[in-house]
Amino acid sequence: MFKRAVKDKDAKDAKDKKATSPAPQAATPALAASGSQGGSSVGSNGPASASSALTPPSPTGSVGSNFSYDGSVKLANPRLAGLMVEEGGEKLTLKAPRLATALSALLALRVEIPTTGQSGKVKLSPYTLVKDAIQLIIREMGVKTDEPFGMLAKIIKDGAEVGLWLLEERTLWSYQLEELFTTVREVTNEILSQHPFLEKQQYALYLTRESLWLNDAETLASYQLGVQDMVEFKQRTAATEEKAKSVLLDIGLPEHGTTRKLLVPLTTTVAEVITMLLRKAAVIDTSNYGLYLLPNANRPGIWMEDYKFLASFQLESREQLEFKSKFKQFSIEIHLASRARPPHSENKPIVLKPLVDDSATVAEAIDMVITEYSLNSNRNYGLFMYDDEQQPPERKLFDIGNKEFLVFRAIRKNMRCALASEPQHVESVSLDVDEVASLICETVARRFGLPQTAAYRLRHDAPTGPVVLQASQSLFDAGVPDEALLLLFLDPLAPKVARSLGTVKRALSRTDSRLVEVDYEVNIWDEGPDSDANILLETQPDSEGNRQVRAASFNKLVERLTDSKMADLKFVKTFLLTYQSFTSPERLLQKLIERYNVVRAPNSSYSDFQVTQRSIQARVCNALKLWMESPQPDFEGNEELQEAVLSFIRETVSVDAPKLAKALRNAMQKAKLGGAMRERNFGCDDNAPEVKVPKNMNENLNLIDFDPEEIARQLTLIDFRLFASIKPAELLGQAWNKESHHHRAMNVMALIKRINDVGSLVATAILVPKDPKTRARAYSTFITVASHLFNMNNYSTCMAVVGGINNSAIMRLKHTKKEIDKKLLKRLADMEKSLSPEKNYREMRDLLHKVNPPCFPYLGVYTSDLTFLDDGNPNFIGELVNVEKRRLVFNIITDLITFQDKPYNFMPFPELKSMLLNFDVINDKELYEYSLKREPRE
């Protein structure tokens, strides 16, 4: 079911406004109200009482003539004071409503007088003219001022100074002022005062739409009544008040990420539950919302009808529900040829935003669009994902998800195409007949292996002779018959910009130029054959029979990456992990697209070309898929790059190879979710050890009062998360060593800072205690913490803790050290030896070589290797990228990031984590001053 299609929200809002507000009698100028607004306290006179001077005149008609004593009185919206809309929604009139006295309830307004600082509540008739209201406000609020009061201003938004002048000759209700203060009790009392013979306790107001009795203590405004709402004043029988068993409802609000609990009688209606819920949950527009009873072992999930009692659903004592929209809003972009588009739509994108329930199908959506635009039902239309995947007609729209952008267009047709120079080679090409000819030329040129850098035109034979299509004309607009033969020919005068590179070029304009060190201007198909000028190979083949590349131009590297005759997976992995040391993601994508657009070699047969073309295009798609699946998260958060890839899939690959396009779409979806998936991997499972909580846990505990092993666990959870966030590209080009490049290694810099912070924390915690024994206890605690870290294979944080213990301010504390157990000092010495940088961290490398994950290696081991390698090897050999260097860099980085895949399985301890992260540390200078105070020089 489709609720409605919203084509133009502004137009819709204007129409709604026109149907619910009177035509203005004069122009209503907006203004900035002068002076400050009054304070929030009520003025000295307080709210005005409903005096006879302010009582509105009753509309004509008999008050009691439509009243029956069995509780059948109905009244229109009391807030709108009898305003009703004639059929058609265009003309507004005042009619004598049933029970007119109730409808003439006073309008309670909050009034502020900036010049005097007064504010208060005043009750006025909705029929009062603005000029009379001014005088009544002055009198009721006791305003004493010599300044004339000539106008009222309606404040558009609380706290704002921008308002709307109210014209003197118009009534208050014509401005649709919100009635915020009138309570349900005031309305019922007003009705009962006109009919004293009624039993006060037996009558109340009943909102028909929600089958809900209105609460006497609530204001009418709190029920968000609309013009269409009908309120009944009727008798409450004993049966309706009968006590019943209660049910505990756990009501989730998926769109807000919260849950509310309500204990209600089974005699409560669903509408009443919704109203109770709205008191606790801020939901702006509830017109499409409802309660959904979640499925369990005994029943499927169902929407609960508003008018039914809870008892009718056979609920258990506790139930899980969701309060959510019964409809989802979808965005459907309409792609139509010029003569199929609605009048006055020009060439701007048309977007429909229908509200859809959970039963609506793709076929129904297609029918809706066809009906909406009076399209030719004989044409075949489809609904596509934005990456051009066609959706099956029977698929439910809810299964797609309303965050996806859908495209409505004609289903492609297989058209006969050929080159004007080779009309004998006819190919069936899948074309969108609503697409302009210039873009269709691109598709046909690619199919026949023509360069994408040239410009082409299309023609076909008609009974009257050859017809050349205009570049901006679609096949459908030109009336090209389905059986026509389309001939492609070169147009040397027309400028050319390849569609498939358009989004990439926009992204390239924002690329960091400092990363681009090689020449990209030569198209990959103009590079020429292999030679010493563009590629250098090893003289001897490797174990797999491949001659490894020593150095090559960027074009030749991309050729090798997508070679149709050689599958060198190690080269592919090396390239994808290190390419950002000489180029950018956007440049790489540009070259992959160039490579995909295979150019037919001169004098090659068309059949041979087709074999080569399919093979290279498959290799390009495979390389792109491997790129999206690589450890290098280049696509996370890079919306420009994502859109460029999706554009290539949608406009190119899906036309040539739908199966390849589907595989790429799936890979892109995983690449976009990569960060979230890694985040989920940090959770612990049932095998995680229990948290060691101190027996006397309280907010006054010191850090050393916690168990040393638990301190080690929480330090590991905090620090490993930083380590796992490091991206391979951050380890290229010594970005961490160059201040101007720190922005390219944000996570590396964060981890380095964290290591230093942990060392400062340890030194501070040891030095702060004045008592030597307490200092010795802290000293011992951190040796034990370091030992646990070492045993957990967390060599990084262990190095930081040992570094804090070995701070010069700590090392000099001879008296403190005397209090420490010798076994602990021996353990410290053993760890220092294992972590020592001597002989290029030889002992630590042995540990890392033998370790079983999880492991958190010390980053310095790898950055020292990368620095040595980078300083000792050039980036380029002549004009060619030094691939041998990148191969060595790949090995080092791969050894490091392998440890990111296996996180630690510890339970978080929030209180201890907070203490570790927010510990007040002392800088090195102050630490030494503290050290001298604790143990002065002898």
N, C-alpha and C positions, 0 to 999 in steps of 0.2 A: 504494500500500500504506500502511495505517495501522498503526503499531506498537502504540499503545494510546491511549485517551482518558483523560486525567487530570482528574477532576472535582474532587477535593479532595486537594491534595498532602499535607496533614497527615494525612488519613485513610489515604492510601496509605502514607506513611512509617510510620504506626503499625502497619498491617497487615504491612509488611515486617519491622518490628522484632519483631513477635509471632512471625513465622515463623522468625526466626533467633536468638532469645535465649530462655533458659529462663524459666519463670514465676518471679517473685521469691518467695523463701521468707519474707521479712519486708520491712516498709517500709524503704526506703533513703534516709535523710535527706541532703539536700545541706547543705554547711557551707562556711564560710570558714576555710581552714586557718590556724591561728595560727602566729606566728613567721615569720621570713624563710626562704626556701628556701636550700638549700646552694649552694656555689659550683659552677662548671662543671667543675672539675678532679676527676679520679677519686680516690677515697679511697685511703689508704695501703695498704690490703690489695689493691686492684685488683679486677678481676672475679673472681667465685668460679669455681672449677673445677667440672667435673661430677663431684663426689664421690659415693660410694655412698650417703651420707646423703640426697642430693638426687635420686637416681635414682628415677623414678616406677615404681610397680608396673605390670607389663605387663598389659593387658586379657586376659581369657581367650580361648583359642583358639590353634590351632597357628600358629606363625610361618611355617614353611616349607611348609605344606600347599598353599597357593595359589600357590607360586612355581614358575615354569618357566624353564629356563635359556636359552630362545631370545629373551629380552628382552620377555616379554609381561606383566610385573608392572605392575599399576596401583594407585595409591594415591590416597585422597581427600586433600583439602587438608591438608598437614602442619601449617599454622598452627592448625587448629581441633582438633587432637589427638583425632581420631576422632569428633567430634561430627557426627551425621547427623540428617537431618530425615525423619520418617515421611511417607508419601504424604498429600497434603492440606495439609501445611505447618503443622499445628496442634500436634502432639505431638512432644516432643523426647526422644530416648533416646540412650544410648551403646551402640554395637554393637561387636563384635569385628571390626575392619576387616582387610582383607588387609594383610599385612606390618605388623602392629601395632607392632613395634619402631620403625619409621620414624615412625609416627604419634605416638609418645610422645616426640618430640624435645622437649628442654627449652625452656621459655619464658624468653627473656632479657629482663629488665626493667631499666630505669634507675630507681634508687632514690635519693631524696634525704632526708636527715634534718635538718630545719631547726634543731633544738636544738643539734646538734653541728657543723653545717656540712659534714657528710660527704655524698659522693655517689659512686655507682659503679654497676657492672653486676653483676646477680646472676641466675644461672640457676636456675629452679625448675620443677618439674613442673606442667603445667596442672591436674593433679588435686589439687594441694596445697591443704589448707584454709587460709584466711586466717590463723587463729590459729597454725598451724604455720609458715606463711611468715614471720610476724613474728619468731618465735624463730630461724629459720634465717638471716634477714637480719641479726639482731643478732650471731649467731655468725660468719657468713661475713665481715661487714664490720668485725668487731672493735669493735663499739660499746661504749664504756666510759662508762657514766652510771648514776647512782643513780635517775634518773627512770624510772618504769614506762612501757613501751611497750604500749598496749592496743589501738591501732587503726591501720589503714592507710587512706590516702586516695588515690584515683585522681585525678590532675590532669586536668581536662577539656581545658584548652588550655595550651600551653607559655607560660610567663611569667605565667600567671594564678594567683591564689591561691584561686579557687573550685574545690572538688573534690567528690568523692563518697566517703562513708565505705564501706569494704568490710566487710561483716558477717562475723564470725569463723567461722561455721559453713558458709559457702559456699566453693566452690572458686574458684580464680583464673580458670579458663576461663569460669565463669558470668558474669563481667563483661566478656567479650570484650576482654581486654587486647590491645593491638597488640603483635605480636611483631616487634621492629624490628631485632634483631641477628643472629639465626640465619642463617647463609649456606647457599647451595646445597651447598657443599663439606662442611659439617658434616652435612647430611642424608645425602648420598651416602656419606660415611665411616661414618655410623651403620649404614646398610644393609649396606655391604661388610664391616663388622666382624662382622656376624652370618653372613656367607657368604664366608669367606676364600678359598674356591676360585675365586671370580670374578676376572677380570682387571680391575684397578682402572681402567686406561686405556681400557677398552672400554665402560664403562657410564656413563650420565649420566641426568639428569632431563629429561623432555620434557613441555612444556605442550601438551596436545592442542588446547585452544581456539585457540591462536595458531600451532600447528604450529612450536613454537619450542623449541630446546635451551636450557636454563637455564645461565647463566654461573656457573661455580663460585665466582667471586669476589664475585658479587652476593648481597645479602640476599634472603630470600624476600619480605620486605615490599615490596621495590622492584618486584615483579611484580604487585602489587595483586590477589592471588588472592582469589577469592570462593568461597562455599560450593559453587557449581555447577561449579567448575573440577576437572578430572581431570588428575593428573600421572602420567606413566609413567616407570618406572625401566627403561631398556632399553639394548640394545647399540648403539653407534655403529659402523656398518660403514665400510669404506674408501671405499665409493661416496659416502656422505654427506659425506665430508671432501674429496672430489675438488676440486681447484682449478679455477676457471673464469675466463672473461673477466669483467672488471668493467664496471660502468656508473656514470656520474656522475649522480646524481639531484638535481635542483633542486626541493626540496619546499617549496611555499608553504603558509603557515598563514593563510588569509584572515581568520579571526576574530581573529587576533593581529597581523596586519599585518607578519609577519616571514617570512623564508625560511631554510631549512636546506639544506646540501649534504652528501650522503653518497656515498662511493665504495664500492660493494659488489659482490661476485661475483654473476654471473647465477644461481648455484646457491642464492642466498639466497631464502627465501620472503618473501612480502609481509608476513606476520605478524612475521617477524624484522626487517624494515625498520621496521615500526611501532614495535617495541620499542626499536630503536636511536634512532629519532626521539624517543621519549618521554624518553630520557635527556637530550636537549638542549632539549626544549620542554616547558614547564609547561602541560599540559592536564589539567584536574581530572577530567573524566568522559569517558573514551574509549570507552565501551560502544557508542556510536552512530557512532563515527568510522571512516573508512576512507581508503584511498589512491585518488585519482582521477587517471587518466592523461589529461592534457589532449590535445585533438585536434590533429592536424597535417594536412598536405596529403595524407597517405596513409591516415589512419584517423580515425574519430570518437572522441570522448572516451568512456572506459569506467571503471567501477568495477573495481578489481583484487581478485579473490577472495583472502582471507587465506591459504588453504591452498596456493595455486599458487606455483611458482618463478618468479622474474623472467624466466628464459629462455623461458618459455611465452608471453610477450607480444611477442616479436620486437622488443625495444627497440633503439634506436640507442645510440651511445656516450655520448650525453648526452640526458636526457629531463626534461621539465617535468611535475611532478606537484603535486597539492594534497592536503593532509591536512585533511579537513573532515568534518563530520557528514553521514552518509548520510540523516539525517532532519532536518527543520526542525520546530520547534514553532510551531503556530499558536494564536491565541486566537480562539475563536468564541463570541460572546455569543448566548445562546439567548433569543429573544423569543417567548413562548407565552402563549396565553390561560390564565386561571386553571385551567379544568378539563382543560387539556392538559398542565399542568405536573406534574413528579414530586411524589409525596407529600412533605410536610414542607419543601418548598422555599420556602414562604411567597411573598412578593413580591420577594425579593432577586434580583439579577441572577445568572443561571446562566452560568458560563463553562467551556467545554471547552477543554483544551489538548492536542490530539492531536499525536503525532510522525508526520510524513508524509514519505514518500520522494518521489523525483523523478518517479514515474509516477502518483501519486495525482491524481485529477481532482475538480472541484467536485461532479460527480454522486455520486462515491463518498463525499465528505464529507457530502453531504445524506443519503445512505443510512445512513451511520454514526450521525448524530444521530437519525434516525427509529428505527433499531434500538435505540440507547442508551436512548431514552425511551419506546419502545413506542408511537410516535405512529401516528395513522391514516394509513396509506399512501395512502388515496384523496384526501387533501388535497394541494394543490400548495404545496410549500415551495421556497424558494430561498436562495442564499447571496449576501449583499450586502456591498459595501464599507461602511465606516462612514458614508460620505456618501450611501449608498442606491443606489449603482450595482450593478445585478444582474450577477452573473458567469455567463457561459455555462457550461452543464453540462459541456462537453467541455474546458474550460480546465484546464491543469495548475496545481495550487496553488503549485508552485515558481515559476511565472511571475508570480504575484501578489506574492510576497515576504512573508516571515514577520513583517515589522515592521508589516504592515497588520492592523488590527483588523477581523475579519469578523463579520457578523451573520447568524444563521439565523432566518428568520421565514417566515410564510405569504406567498405571493405575493398582492399586492393584487387585489381583485375589483372589477369595475364594478358598482356598486349604483345602483338608481334612487332619486333623491332629489328633494325638492321642499320649498317652504315651506308650512307649514300654512295661511298666509294666501293663497297662490297655488298651489294643488295642480295647476293646469292646466299650469304650467311645470315639466316633469320633465326633470332632467339626469342623465346617467350619470356618476357620480363614482367615481374609483379610490380604494378604501378598504382599509385593513388591518383585517381583521375581528377580529384579536387585540388591537387598540388599544381603549382604554377610550372610552366614549361621549363623555365631556367633550372629548376631543381630536378625535374624529370630528366633533363639533359645530363645532369651529373650522374644519375643512376645508370642511364644507358651507356654513357661513356665508360664508366667503371666496368660494366659488364663486358664491353668489347676491348678493354685494356688500353683506353686512350688516356693521355695525361690529364690530370685534374686541374692543371694550371692553365689550360686553354679554355676558350669559350665556344659553345656550340649552339646550334639551333635545330629545331625539329620541323619536319614537313610531312604531309601525307597527301595521297592522291584522292581528289574528290571528283565527282562527275564533271565539274566545270574546269578541272585542271588541278595542278599542284597547289596546296595551301600551306604557307609557312606560318607557324604559330608564333605569336608575340611572346616575349620572355615572361610577361606578367599574366599570361592567359593560361587557364587550366584546360585540360583535355575536355572536361565536362562543359566548361563555358564555350569552348570552340566547337562543340557539337561533334567531336571526333567519334565515329562509330567504333563499336567494340572490335569489329573485324578488320579495321584499317591497319595498314602497314606503316609504322612510324620510321622515318629515315633521319638519321643523325648526320649533320654535316658541320664543318668547322666555320666559325664566324670570326674572322681575324680582327674585326673592328670593335668587337664588344669587350669590355673589361671583365675580368674574372676573379672572383673570390670564392674558394671552395666552401660549401655549406658546412661540411664535416669539420672544418677547422675554425669556424666562426667562434664557437664558445671557447676553444682552446686559445685563440688569439686574444680574446678578452682576458682570459686568465693570465696569459703571458705578459700582458701589459702591467700586471701587478707583481711580477716575479722579481726577487732580489737579484739585481744585476751583478752583485759581487760574486754570486755562485756560478755565473755563466762564464766559462773560460775557453770554450771551443766554438768553432764556426758552425752555424746551423743553416746558413742561408742556402746552401746547395741542397736541392731536393735529393732524397735518397736514391731515386731512379736515375739521377744525372751524375752519380758518383763515379761511375765507370767500373771496369773489372778490377779484380785484386791486383795490386802491385806494391812494390816497396814504398811507394809514396802514400799508400793509405792503409796498409796492414803488414805487420811483421809476425811471422809464426816461428815456433820452436822448430829446430831442425829434426828432432826425433819425436815420434808419436808417443803418447802416454800409454798406460796399461790398457786403455779402452780403444786404442788405435787412432785417437784424435791428436792432431798437432795443435798444441795449445797456443793461444794468441799471446804474444809478448806486448804488442802495442798496436793500436788501430785508431782510425778516425771514428768519430761518433756514428756516422752513417754505417761504417763497416761493422761496428759493434752491434748496432740494431739489426743489421743483416744476419750476423752470426746468431743473435738472440732468437731470430725467427727463421733460421735456415731450414729449408724444406727437405734437405738431404742429410742433415746431421742433427742428432739429438744430444746435445752436451748439457745435461742438467746441472752439472757443477758450475759451468760457465754462467748459466742463467741465474743461479742463486748468487754467485759472486757479483754479477753485474747489478742485480736488483738490490743488493745490500749496500753496495758502494757507489752507485752511480751519482749520488748527491755530492760526491767530492769533486765532480767536474760538470754537473748540469743540474737541472731542476725537474720536478715531477711533470710540470706543464710541458717542458721541452721534450721529455721522453714520450709523453702522450702524442705530441705533434708528430714525432718521428714514427711512432707505431701506426698512426693513421696514414701517414705517407706510404709506409711499407704495405699497408693493407690495400691501398689503391694500386694494385699491380699493373704495371705498364707492359704491354705486349712488345716483345723484342722484334726488331725488323726481320722480315723474311721467315718468321716462325709460323708454323701452321696453326690454324685456329684451334684445332683439337689439342695440340700440344700445349698451347697457351692455357686452355681451360684447365688442364691437369695441374699445371704449375700454379695457376691462380688459386685454385681451391686449396692446394697444399700450403701455399704461403699464407693465405687468409686464415686457415685453420691454425697455423703456427703463431700468427699474430694474436689471435684470440686466446690461444693457450698461454702465451707470454703475458698477456694482459690479465688473465685469470690468476696465474702464478704471482704476478705483482700484487694483486688484491689480496692474495692469501699469504703473502710473505710476512716475516716478522716486522718488516718496516711498515708501520701504520700510517702510510702517507695519506690515506683517504679519510682518516678520522678527523672530523671537524673542518675539513677542507671542502666546503660546499662548492666552490668554483670548480675544483677538480672533479668532484662527484658529478656535477651537472654536465661537465664536458664529456665524461665517459658515458653517462646515460644518453646524452645527445647522440654520440657516436653509435651506441647500441640501437637506439630508437630509429635513427634516420638512415643508418647504413647496414649494420649487421643483421637486423631483423628482416630487412628486405632480401638480403642475399642468403642468409643461413639462419632460419628461425631457431633451430636446435642450439646452435652456438650462442645465439643471443640469449636464450633462456639460461644457459650455463653461466654466462657473464652476469646476467641480472642477479642470479642467486649469489654469485661471488661478491658482487657489489653490496648486496644486502648484508652479508656477513661482515664485510669490511667496514660498513657504516656502524655496525653493532659491536665491533671488536672491543672498544673500550669498555662497554657495558658488560660484555661477556667476561673480560679479564677481571672486572670488578667483582663479579659473582664468584670467581675462583678464590677469592680471599676469605670466603666463609669457612668455618670449621665444621667437621662432621662429628658423628657420635663417638668416634674414637679419640677425640681430643681430651687431654688430661684435665681434670677438674682444677678450677682456679684455687690457689692457696690463699685463702682470706685470713688475715690476722684474727685471732680469737677475740681480741678487745678492739675490734674495728670501730673507729670513730674519726671525726674530722680533725682531731688534734694530733694524729699520728705523724711521725716523721718518716722520710723515705726509707731510712734504715730499719724501721719497724716492720717493714714488709719482708716476706720470705725472699731470699736472694734469687732462688730459681724463678719465682714469679716475676721479679724485676727483670731478669734476663729474658723471659718469655715476652713480656710487654714491650721491652726495648726492641726485640726481634720483630714483632708485628709492626711496630711503628716504622722501623728503618727498612725492613724488607719491602714495604709498600713503595717507598721512594726508589729503591733499587729496581723494582719491577716496572717502574714508570719510565725508565731510561729507554730512549729510542735509538736504534743503531746509528741513525744519521748524526746523533749528538756526539758520537765518538770519532767522527771524521774530521780531519784537518786541524786537530788540536784546538778545537773551539773553546775548550775549558781553560786553555792556557793563554788565550788572546782576549783581552777585555772587550775589544770591539766585536767579538764573535760570541760573547757569553749568551746572547739571546738565542743562539742556535743550539745551546746545550743547557737549557733551563733545569732539566732534571738532574743532570750531572752536577751542576753547581749547587742544587738543593741538597744532594747527598753529601757533597764535600762539606757544606755548611753544617749539616746535621752531625757528621763525624766530629767536627770541631766543637759543636755544642755539647755533645755527650761528654767529651773530654773535660770541658769547662764545668759541666754538672758534677762530675765525679770529684774534681779538685775542690769545688766549692763545698760539696757535702762533707768532705773530709776536714776542711779547714774551719768551717763555721763553729763547730763545738769548741768551747773554751777548755773543757775538761780533757786531759790527755787520754783517759780511758775511753771516753766517748769518741774521741778522734780515732783511737785505735780500733774501736768497734766499727766505725764507718770504714776505715781503711780495710779491715778484714772482710767486711760485707762486700766491698767492691772487688776484692780479689776473688771471693767466692762467686760473685756475679760473673766476672770474667771467665772463671773456670766453667761455669754452666754454659756460657756463650760459646766457648771453645768446643765443648762437648756437643753442642747443637749444630756445629759446623758454621756458626755465625762468626766468621773470622773478621768481618768488617767492624761490627760493633765491639767485638772483643778487642780489636786493635784500638778503637776509640777509648774504651775503658782503661786499658793498660796505659794508653797515652796520657790519660788524666791522672793516673797513679804516678806516672813518671814525670809529671809536671815539675819544673824546678822548684816551685813553691812547696811541693810535697816531698820531693826527694831529700830535702835538707832536714826533715823532721826526725832527727835521730831518736829523741826520747819517745816519740809516738811509735816508731818502728820496734822499739824494745818491748812494747806491750803486745806485739803480734806473734802468733804461733809460728814457729819455725817451719812447720809443714806448709803453712800457707805461703810463706815467703819462698819456699822451694818451688811450690806450684807456680808462683808468679814468675820466677826465674825461668822455669821450663817453657811457659807460654811466651815469654819475651824472646827466647831462643827460636822457637818455632815461627814467630811472627817477624823475625829480624829481616831487614832489607839486605843483609849481607849476602854477597855472592848472588845478587839479583833475585832475592827472595827464594833461594833454592829450596829451603825446607818447606816453605808455604806452598811452593809449586808442587812439591811431592805430595803434600796433603791434598791439594786440589785435584791432582791426577788420580788419587785413589778414592776420593770421597764418594759416598752415596748420597744423593739429594734427599731432603732439601739441604741446600747449602747457600750461604750468603758470602761470596768471596770478597776479599778486600780489593776495592776498585783500583787502588794504586798499582797493583801488580800489572794490570792490563794497560792502564794509561801510560805507565813507564815504557812498556813495549811499543805502544802505538807512537809515542813521542820519538823513541829511538828510530823506529821504522820510517816515520814521516820525515825526520831530519836527514836521514841517510839515503833517501831515494827520491828522485825527481818525480813530479806529477806527470810530466810529459817527456817523451823521447822525440825530440824535434817538435813536430806539429801533432804527434799522435799521443793518445792517452796511454799512460804506462799501466798496462793491465797486470803485469807481474806484481807491481806494488799493490794493486787492489786485491790481488789473490791472497797476499800475505796479510793484509788488513782484514780481509774476510775471515781468515782462519782465527785471528785473535778475537774479533768481535763475536764470532759464532761461539767460541769457547766460553765467553762471558755470558751472553744472553741465554745460553742453554739453561743456566741456573734459574732464570726468571720463570720458567714453566712449572716449577714445583714449589708452591708456597708452603709455609709452615702451618701445621694444624694445631693452633693454640686458640683457646677461648679468650676473648677480650675481657679485660678488667677495667671498666671505664674510670673508676676512681684513681687507680694507680696510673693509668695512661694519662689522665689529666694532670696528675702531679708531675710526671716525667716531662710532659710537654710544656708545662707552665712554671717549671722550677726557676727561681731567680738566681742567675749565675753571676759570677764576679769576673771582671776582665783580668788579664794576666798581671797588670801592674798592681791592682788592688789585692789580688791573690798573694803576691809576694809580700805586700805590706801586712796582710793578715798573718802570713807565715812568720814574719819577724815578731809580731806581737805574741803569737802562740809560743814560739821558741826563739827568744832573742839570741843574737850572735854571742858566742862564748869568748 
